């Protein structure tokens, strides 16, 4: 696969594509889910699936001690740690119902704990959760076990405990190292403490350490974010996820605490993106796609070079495409040609489980057209090349005629140098990788009719 250029991105091209659009961790996107697809349909999908093939499992821990003003996650802010225990019991009930529908303990090749803050749980609670998972699923010996870590909630002893529990991947939520920015978003964590934790994680033998960053936060400037990027590069995490902040206070109540006048203008935000990309490439990181970077020898970068990337609700992955079971409040599952999302409030989630019913509140059964477009979008976003013959054989369609309108939409992107339209294939160019969401959007049948596109983040 061609290398990505280190030249700064054209500002005019950045401005042209500074639009909102889906991240395509699923297709169709979650805004298309319907309430008529609920627990019964999810059970049927699990029963049909069985236990032969490995699963990916996601566990949502919604609790946080402090509110981060930028946050759009499903979370519960509380200092009452006793609230975790009944939630863990509810999770066990949900696991039991899932395993019963599957027909036994399925093998698991990937487990991810997210939130909220999974490290809100005590060491004992994390131990109990991992024991419950191991009793109900077969965690494979080479399984990828990852957990999101709030650096403010762990010390060296806690990291050692996570390693003892079998976690081999950590994701540190950093966002920005500038003290003024941290204060403006109510997330203060000194560089020195993060650096100490990352050094300790390496000594403990974690296979991969990732850092999450956000650009477009209040008081950020291109210069200040460049300093954050330089400090992150010094720490040398294996992976970096760099997200654009989407200011949607009408949808996410915590963001109303952010002073809109302190947000950087669009031009500065795009300058942060362009500068960060150039700096990270200059530091030897490989650009994976969308928001992700990795060191050249990281499995994610290797998979990108070999055309073996996959994508799920956690983003890019090296794991072979497999079904995902989401556990916990608001978690989303993908099983076969269906999606299912759990209740978004703790009360509704626990009430369903009290009735010994899976807490699914909405979902979707994909049509043949949805499955076709999902394969097209994921192939473009993961491999960067769509061979018409492969899609034609799998879905029994003539790609050129079926997608005639979509190919016409790609013509301007081809003129901009983002894709090459061949007679029997679509090739995303090295420059086009930065705009791959725009390429994917051409094949989204639901997007043109979606009146609420502003619910999505900007694609850059």
N, C-alpha and C positions, 0 to 999 in steps of 0.2 A: 504494500500500500504506500502511496506517495507520502513523503514527509510534508509536514505543514510548514509553510514559510515563516521566517522570523520577522519579516518586514511589518511595520505598523499597519493596522487595518485602515483602509480608506475612510476618512470621516464621513464623506457623502454617502458611501455604501452603508455605513453604520446607521446614519440618520434615516435612510430610506427603509431600513428594516427594523427600526425602533418601534415595533408594534407588539400588541399582546397576542399570545397564542398558547396552546397547550404544550405541556412538557412530554406528553405521550409516554408516561409510565404505564398507560393502558390505552387501548383503542377498542371501542369508543371510550371517550373520557368520562370521568365519574359524574359529570353534570347530566349525562344521559341516562343514569340509573333510574329505575322506576320502583315504586313501592309494591307493585303487584308481584315483583320477583322477591320473595322473602324466604323464610326458614324452610318451608317445604321444598321449594325448588333447589335450595342449597343442599339439603339432605339428599335429594335425588341425584345431584351432581356428584356428591361424595360417594354415594353407594355405587354409582356407575363407574367411578374411577377405580375404586379398590386400593390395594396396598402394594401392588407389584413395583411401580416406578417410584424413584425418590421424590420427595417433596421439598419445597422451601417453606419455612415457617417464620412468620413475623409475629412478635408479641409486643403489644402497645402498653406501655406504662405511662399513664397520663399525668402523674403527679410532679409538681415542681414546688420548691420552697419559695422562689421569687419569680416575679413577672418580668419577662424581657419584653419591652414595649413593641419590638418589631414582630413578635411571634404570631404566626398564623396556624400553629399546630393545635390539635385538640388536647387541651391540658386542664388540670385542676390545680390552682395555686393554694397551697396549704402548708403550714408548719406542723400540722397534726399527723405525725408519722403513723399513728395507730390506724389511720384510714387505709393503709396499704393492706392490712391483714385480711379484711373481708373481700377486698378486690382480688387478692391471690386465691382465696377460696372459690370465688366466682370463676376465675381463670381455669381452675382445676375442673370445675363442672363443665365448662365449655370444652376443654380438652376431651373429657370423657364422652361428651356427645359427638364430637368430631370423630374420635377413634371408633365409636360404636357404628357410626354411619360408614366409615371406611371399611369396616370389617376386621379391624385389628391394628396393631402398631405399625405404621408405615415407616420406611426408611427416610431419613432427613439428611440432605446434603448441604443445606444452608439454613442457619438459624440467625435471626437478627432481633435484638431488643432495642426498641426505639421509644420515643415519647414526644412530649413530656421529658422527664429525666429518669431513665432506668436506675441511675445511681442515687435516686431518692430512696430506694430500698436499702435496708440495712444488709450487712454481710449475711446475716442469718436468713433474711427473707430472700436474698438472691440465691443462696444455697438451696432453700426450700423450693424455689421456682425451678431451678435447674434439675433438681431431683424429680420434681413432678413431670417435667418434660421428658426426662430420660426414662421414666417408668411407663410413659404412654407412647413414646415414639422411639424409633431406633436411630439414634444419632450416629451416623457413619463415622468410622475412624478418621477419615480425612475430611470430615465436614468443616465448612467455614462457619465459625461461631463468632459473631460480632456483636458489639454493644456500643451504644452512644454514651459518651461520657461528658458530663458537665465538670470542667476542671475545678470548679469551686466546691464540689461535693466529694472529691476523692483525695487521698493521700497515698504515700508509698505502700502502706499496709493494705489499703483497699485494692490497689492495682495488683499486688501480689495475690490477694484473694480471688480477684477476677481470673487471673492466670490459672490458679489452682482449680477453679471451676471449669476450666477447659476453654475459655475464650481465647481466641488466637488473633483477633482483629479488634482494634479500638478506633473510634471516631471521636475526636475532641472537638467540641463546639467552641470556636475561638471568635469568629466574626470580624474582629478588628482589635489591634493592639494599641490604638490611640486612646489615651486616657479620657480626653474630652468626649470622644465618640462613645466610649464605653459608658460614661456617666449619662450621656443623652439618651441611651437606650436601656439604662438600668441593668447593665451587665458588666460589672467591674471585676476583672481578673488580670493581675499583672503578668507581664511577659515572663518574668523570672519563675513564677509558679508553674506556668505551662511548660516552659523549657525543662524544669526539673522533672515534671511528670513524664515528659516524652523521653528524657534520658533513662529514667527508671523503667519505662515500658520496654525500651530496647534491651536493657540488661535482663529483664524478666523473660525475654524471648518471644514477645508478640510478633507474629509473622508480618503484620502490616499495621501501620499507624496512619490515620487519615486526619486531616484538619479541614473544618468547614469555615468558610469566609463569606461575608456578605458585602457587596458594594452598593452604594446609593443610600447609605444611612445618614442621619442628620449629622452635620458638622464635618462629614468626610469631604476631602478635596483630592484632586489627583495626586498632589504632593504627599498628603498624609497617608493615602492608601498605598502609594508606592513604598513608603517606609514600612508599612505593615507587610507588604509582599516581600520586601527584602529581609525582614526579620523571620518571616515564615520560611523563606528559602534557606536561611541559616540553620533552622531547626531540621531541615531535610526530611519532612514527612514523606512516606511512600506515596501517598495520594493527597490531592488537594481538590476540594469541591468549592467552587466560587460562584455563589448565587447572586442574582440581582434582587435587590429589595423591591417588593411590590407594595406600594402604599395604598391600602384599600381599607381605610378606617370605617367605611360604611358596612363592611363585611366582618372585620376583625376588631372587636372592641378595644383590645390593648393598644392598638395603633393610634387610637384617639389621644393618647398621652404624648405622642410625638408631635413636636411643633413643626407644622408643615413648612413654615418659612425657613427652617434650618436644613431642609433637604437640599441636596446639591441639584443644580439645574441639569437638564437632560444632556447638555453638551459636556459638562464635567463628568457625569456618570459614564458616558460613552468613552471619555478620555481615560477614566479609571480602568474600564474593561480593556481597551486597546493597550494601555501601558502595562497592565498586569500580565496580559498574554505575552507581550514581547519580553517582559522581564522573566517570566517563568520559563519560556522557551530558551532564553539566554542562559538560564541556570541549569539547563539540561533536562527539564521536564518534557514529557511527551504530551501532546494535546490529544485527549481521548475522544472528546465530543461534548457539545453543549457546555456544561459547567465543570468538566472533570479533567484533571491532569494527573500524571503518574510518572514516577521515575522509570527510565527505559527498561530496567530489569524487573519491574513489578509485573505480576501476572496480568494485570489489566492492560498494561502497555503491550505486553507480549500477545495477548488475545487480540488487541486492535491490529497489530501488524499481521497476524495470521488470519484475520477475518473471522474470528471466533467470539466476538463480543455478543452479549445478550443484554436484555433490558427488562426490568420488572419494576415493582412499586418502590424499590429502594434505589433505582437508577441503574447505571451500567454495572454489569456483573460478568464474571468469567464462568459462572455456573451454566451448564447446559440448560436450555429452555425447559422449565418444568412447572408443574402446578404450584400455586402458592396458597397456603392456609394462613389467614390473618386471625389472630386471637386478641381479644381485648376490645375495649370501647373504641368505636369508629374504625376498627381495622377492616381492610379490604382483602378478600380472597379472590383468586382466579383459579377456577377448576374447569378444565376443558374449555368449552365454548361459553362459559358463564362467568359473571362477576357477582360477588355478594358483599355488601357492606354492613357491618354491625351498627347497632344503635349508637348515636353520638353522645348521649348523656349517660352518666353513670347510673342514674335511677332506672332508666329504660333498659339498660344493659343488664343490670342485676335482677330486675323484675322478670325479664324473659327467662333467665336462668333459674330463678326461683320456681318457675313453672316447668322446669326441665325441658326448655325449648331453646334452640339456638337463637342468639340475639340478633339475627339478621333483620335489617329494617328496609333495605332496598337492594336492588341489583339489576342484572340484565342477562338475558339469553341472546347471544349473538346470532344474527342472520348470516347466511352464506356470504352476502356482500360485506358485512362487518368483518368476517374472518379473512376474506380476501384482502380487504384494505388494511387490516391489522398486520398481516404478513408483509404487505408492501411497505408500510410505514416502518415497521421494526427492522426490516432488511435494510432500508435506506439509512436509518438512524444507527444501526449497529455495524453493517458491513460497508455502507457507502456505495454499494453497487447493486443494482437490480437487474438480474438477467430475466428477460421476458420468458424464455423457454422454461425456466425452473418454476415460475409462477403459473405458467400455462399448464404444465403437467400436473401440478398440485391441485389447481382449482378449475381446470378445464374451461379456460376462457382465452379468447384472443386478446392479449394485453393491449396491443396498439389500438384496437377498435373499442374495447371496453373502457379504456382510459383516454380516449381521444381528447376530451375536454380538459382533463388534468394535464396531459402532455402539452396542450396549448398554453395552459397557465404557467408551465415551466419555461416557456420560450424566453420571457424576459430574464429569468434567472440564468438561463444559458448565456444570454447576451452580457450579463454582468459577470460571467466567469465562475458561477457557483456550481453549475452542473454542465455535463456534456450529454447531449441527447443523441445516442447512437440509434441505428435502425432497429436493434434488438436488445437494447439495454439503456439504463440511466446510470451515469457515473457522477458521484459527488466529487468535486475537485478539492484539492488541499484547502483552497480559500473557502470553498463551500461548506466545509466541516463546521466553520464558525456559525453558519446560517442554516444548519441542517433542519432546524424546526420549521423554517420557512419552506424548505423543500417538502417536508412531510405534510405540511398544512394543505398543500395542493391536492392531496388524496383524501382529505378529511371530508366525508360526505355531509357530516352534521354541522361543520363549522360555518358555512355560509348562511345557514338558517338560524344560527345561534345569536339571539339578540343581546346576549349578556357576555360578549367576548371580553369585556373589561374585567370579568372575574378571573381571567388568566393573567399570569405575570408577563412582562415583556420578554420577547424571545432572545434579547441580548442583555 
